[in-house]
Amino acid sequence: MSKVIRYRIDPANPPPLTEAQKAEIAKLKARPEGDVDTSDIPELSKKFWRRAVTWRRRPKP
């Protein structure tokens, strides 16, 4: 029998980043925009934007 473990993270109070995470972010920030391959991301259509919803308040969890 497996035991289910659930974690909840408060978005207003996230856990601190590790040194490895900070280094990875710094490495990504240093990359030029032209080096980022976005060819596998489809463009968003006009239909998508017509159906898009703007959240005026945060949704309930």
C-alpha positions in Angstrom: 0.0 0.0 0.0 1.4 3.4 -0.9 1.1 6.5 1.2 -0.1 9.7 -0.4 1.8 12.8 0.6 0.5 16.2 -0.3 2.3 19.5 -0.2 0.8 22.9 -0.2 2.9 25.9 -1.2 1.7 29.4 -0.4 2.3 31.5 -3.5 2.6 34.6 -1.4 5.4 33.0 0.6 7.3 30.6 -1.6 10.2 28.5 -0.2 13.7 30.0 -0.7 15.6 29.0 -3.9 18.5 26.7 -3.6 22.0 27.8 -4.8 21.6 25.4 -7.7 18.3 27.0 -8.7 19.8 30.5 -8.4 22.7 29.5 -10.6 20.3 28.0 -13.2 18.2 31.2 -13.3 21.4 33.3 -13.7 22.5 31.1 -16.5 19.2 31.4 -18.3 19.1 35.2 -17.8 22.5 35.5 -19.5 21.3 33.7 -22.7 20.5 36.0 -25.6 16.8 36.0 -26.7 17.9 34.7 -30.1 19.3 31.5 -28.5 15.8 30.4 -27.3 14.2 28.0 -29.6 10.4 28.7 -29.7 9.7 26.8 -33.0 7.8 24.1 -31.1 5.4 26.6 -29.6 2.3 27.2 -31.7 1.1 30.7 -32.3 -2.1 31.7 -30.4 -4.9 32.2 -32.8 -7.5 35.0 -32.9 -10.1 32.4 -31.7 -8.0 31.7 -28.6 -7.8 35.4 -27.7 -11.6 35.9 -28.3 -12.2 33.1 -25.8 -9.6 34.2 -23.3 -10.8 35.1 -19.9 -9.3 37.8 -17.7 -9.3 37.0 -14.0 -10.6 39.9 -12.1 -10.1 38.0 -8.8 -8.1 35.0 -7.9 -9.9 31.7 -8.4 -10.7 29.6 -5.4 -8.2 26.8 -4.8 
